[in-house]
Amino acid sequence: MSFSAKADFDHQQPASIGILLTNLGTPDAPTAKALRTYLKEFLWDPRVVEQPRWLWWLVLHIVILNIRPAKSAAAYRKVWTDEGSPLLAISKKQCHKLHLALQDKLGEHIHVELAMRYGNPSIEAGLEALRTKNCRKIIILPLYPQYSATTTASTFDAVAKVLKSWRRIPELHLIDAYYDHPAYIDALAQSVEQYWQQHGRSQRLLMSYHGIPERYFKSGDPYPCHCRKTARLLSQRLELNDEQAHVAFQSRFGREPWLQPYTDATLKEWGKQGVESVDVICPGFSADCLETIEEVGMENRDYFLDAGGQQYRYIPALNDADTHIAALMQIIIQRLD
């Protein structure tokens, strides 16, 4: 193996601190071709799909990559904007605001770069941008409040793979979760309160999280525990009881059991039971994306209304709200201390 570094490296260059802000990723375009490239990288990750590699290769290449890209592309076209993918556009705004806020607070030796676990901009590109600024300490902040091996651990895998080729390894810190951080809970609560002030309050608040297979949890993944603690803290902050606040899990894939209760099944049942109004928030998503805008905002809305519900509203993710940026900055500064 050859170790990469500039041949004319300047040992007198001042040291800096880098923040690598990461999220899951997005296709480059809402087309079947772009989705095939993206899904191939995403679904081949052994952290995401824990199946025997030979068997999963056959299923992925013979079945899924010949069927799912066109369907996913159609869904992405519903949410695509002039700025491109909502997730990427929002993530860029988050990165820019966080960079300015940190430099204003700590000085110009702080640098923030954005990277996606799958797709572009890549983890490698983000780390390389920090290396050119001589960042001797790098904090990795995956924007997944609740830890899961499928997300946070996968991000660490990608970072480690890149650093294997570096001649000089920086001091590295991984923020593995912030699901119960007071600033994060407060930012969530303020977003709900502000929404209710403008639109009124529904009968129930459903906190919908991305699901994982049940066997991942049984094998030691703490993700559902983190989700439920976030939900409990948010409910307490909003002074909601068990009848008013509920947790469910969305976006299941495949035939095996995933974390329950399922979001779509819950909404269908509520509609049949006579629940008239529901507000839905997705505390596990730091930025709105396909799963929040199309799946929760459109698809699950139809399920609830078709089953008899009268009013369904999606409360947007924290995105680049000032309270969110302030919370992320506080989390980072505490780690720097």
N, C-alpha and C positions, 0 to 999 in steps of 0.2 A: 504494500500500500504506500502511495506517495502522500505526503502531508502538505496541504495547501497553505500558502502564505505568500505575501508580496515579497519579491526578491529584493526590493529596495525599502523594506520595512523601516520606519523611523522609530527608533527606541525612545526618542525624546518627545514623541507625541503625547499630549496630556491624556490621562485616563478618564473615561466617562462611565456612566451607568446607563444600561439599556433596559427597556421594558418591551417585551415581545407580547403583544396583545393578540390572542388567537381565537378563532371560532371554527366551526365545523367545515364550512366551505360551500361552494356553489358552482354550478356549471358556467361556462363562459358565455353561453347563449341558450335560449329556450328552444333548442332543436334536438332532434333525436340523436344526431351525431355527437353533439356536445354532451348530451345526457349519457350516452353510452360510455364516453371517456370518463366522465365523472363517476358514474355508478360502478364502473369497473375498478377504479381505484378505491372507492369507498367500501364496496361490498367485499373486496378481496382482503381487507384488513382483518387479520385473525382476532383482533380485539372486538370487532363488530360482530362477526359471525364465527362462532366457535364450533366448527364442524371439521371432520377429517378433510384435509386439504384436497385429496384426490377426488372425493365425492363432491365437495363443494365446487371444485373447478368445473366438473361436468354440469352441475345444476346451473351455475352462474353463466357459463359460456354457451351452453346449448339451449337453455330455457330463458333465464331472466334477461340476459343482455339482448335477446332477440324479441322480447315482448315489452319489457318495462320502459325502455327509453322513450318510445313514442308516447306512451301514456303519461309519463312524467313530464315530457316536453309540453304536452297540452296543458297540464296543470301549471307549469311555470309560465306559460304565456298569459295566463289569467292574472298573474301578479307582477310580471315584468314591467319595469318603468323606463323612462327616458334615460335614467342613470344606470340602468342595467338591473341586476338582481337586487331586490330589496335588502337582503342580508349584507351584500358587499357594500352597497351605497351607505347603509346605516353604519356599518363597521368602520368605514373610512371617516365618517363624521365623528364617531366615538374616539378613534385614534387621534384625529386632529385636535379635538377639544381636550383630551386627556394630556396630550403633548404640551399644549399651551398652558394648561393649568399647573402641570408639574414643573415646567420651566419657570413659571411665574412664582411658584412657591419655593423651589429648591435651587434654581439656577440653570444655566444653559448647558451644563454638563449632563443633563438628563435627556435621553432620546427615546422616543416611542415609535415602534414599527408594528405594522399589521401583518398577520400571516393567517392562512387558512390550512387546516389539516389536510384537506383534499382540494385540489384545484389551485387557483391563483388568487392573490400572491402566495407563494409557497412558504413553508417553514424555512426551507433553505435560503430563499431570497431574503426573508425577514432577518434571519440570523446574520447573513452576510452583510446586510446593510448596517447592522449594529457593529459588526467587526470592523468595518471601514472607519467607524467613528471611535475605534479603540475602546469599546465598552469592556472593561475588565470585570465588571459585575453585571450579570443579566438576570432579570426577574421574568419568569414565564408566567403569564396570567391567562390561562384558558378561561374564556367567558362562559363557563359552566358553573353556576353557583353550587350545584350538588355534584359531588364526585361520582364518577362511574369509570370502570375500566374501559368501557366502550368509547369514552370521550377524553377525559383527563389523562388516563394512562396511555392512550393511543397517541396523544400529543407529546407526551414524554418520550415515547418510542421514536417518534419522528425527529425530535430534537436530538436525542442521543445518536441517531443514525448520522445526522449531519456533523455533529461534533467529533465523531470517530475520525474524520479526515482533517481536523484542525491541528496545527502544530501546537498552539497554545490554547488551552481550555480556560474559559473565563470562570470566575466564581459564579455558580449557578444556583438559583432559587426557584422552586416550583410552588406556586400557590395552588394547592390541590383542591381547595373548596372554600366557599365563603357563605354557605347556606344559612348560617345563623348569625352572621355579622350584623350588629345593630344598625349600621348605616345602610346596609342592603335591605334589611327588613323595613326600615323607616322609609326608604325610597319607594319600595313596593306599596306600603301603606299610603303614602302621600299620593301616589298615582291613582289608587282606588278612590281615595277621598275626593280628589279633584274631579275625577270622572263622575262620582255621585253628586257632587255639588252642581255640576253642569247638566246632568241628565236624570238625576233621581236614582233611587236604589231599587233593585229588583228583589224578588222574594228570596233568591238563593245566589250565593257566590260559589262558582265551581272553579277550583284551582286544578288546571289540567297540566300534567307533566308528560314529557316524552317517555314511553315505556321501554322496558328491556325484558328479555325472557325471564321467567320466574327462576329458572335453574341458575342464572347468573347470580341472583340474590342468594339462593341456597348455597352457592359456592363461595360466598363471602363478599359480594359486592354490596357496599353500604348505601347505594343510591336511593332505594325507597325509604330508608330511615331518614336520610337527609331531606328528601322531599316532604315527608310528613312532619318533620320538625319545622321546616320553613313554613308549612301550612299552619301549624299550631301557633307559631310565633306571630304570623300575620293575622290570624283570626283573633288572637288575644289583643294585638295592637288595634284592630278594628272593632273590638268588643262584640264579636259574633259568636253565637252558640253553635252547637253541633247540628241544629236544624237549618241554620242559615249558611254555614260554610261546609264545603265538601271537597274531597280529593278524588281525582280519577287520572287514568293514564291513557295516552293516545298513541297513534302512529305505529300500531303493531304490524309485524311483517312475518309471513309464514304461518305454519299451522300449529306450532307448539304454544302452550299457554304463556302469556305475558303477564306482567303485573296487572292486578285488578283492584278496583273495578275499572272497566273500560269506559272511556269518555263517551263514545258514540252510544253504547248500550245504556249508559246512565241517562243521557239526554232523551233517548227514546222512551225509557221507562218513566221519566218525570213527566214527559208530555202526556202519556197515557194516564198517569195518576192525577192529572189536573193541575200540576204546577204551571202557573201562568207566565212567570217571567224569570229569566236567568241572566246573570252576568258571568262571563268567563274570563279568567286571567290565566296566563301561562308563566308562572314564576321561574321556570327553569330555562326560559329563552331570554337571553339578554338583548336580542334584537329580533324584530319581526322578520319572518321568512315564510317559505312555502307552508311549513307545518302550522304556523299561526294564522297567516292571512287566508290561505285557501282551505286548509283542512278544518281549522277551528272556526274561522270567520265565515266561511261559506258552506262547506259540506256538513259540518255538525249543526250549523244553524238550520239547515233544511231538515235534518233529522228531527230536531226538537219541534219545529213548527208543523211538520207533517204529522207528528204524533199527537198534536193537540195543543202545544204551547202557543202562547200569544205574543211574547216579546223575548227576543234573544239579542244580547249585545256582547261584543268582544272588547275588552279593555286592552289597549295596546301594550306592548312590551315597554320596558324602560327606555330602550333605544338610546338616543343621545341627550336625554333630559339632564338638566343641570344637577338634579339630585342624584342621578345615576353616576355621572362623572365624578361628583364629589365623593360618593361612596367608594368608587374604584380607586380614587386618589388616596383616600384614607387607608384602604386595605394595602396599597402599595407602600405608603409611607411607614405604616406599622412594620412591614416586612424589612424595609430599609433600616429602621431603627434597631 
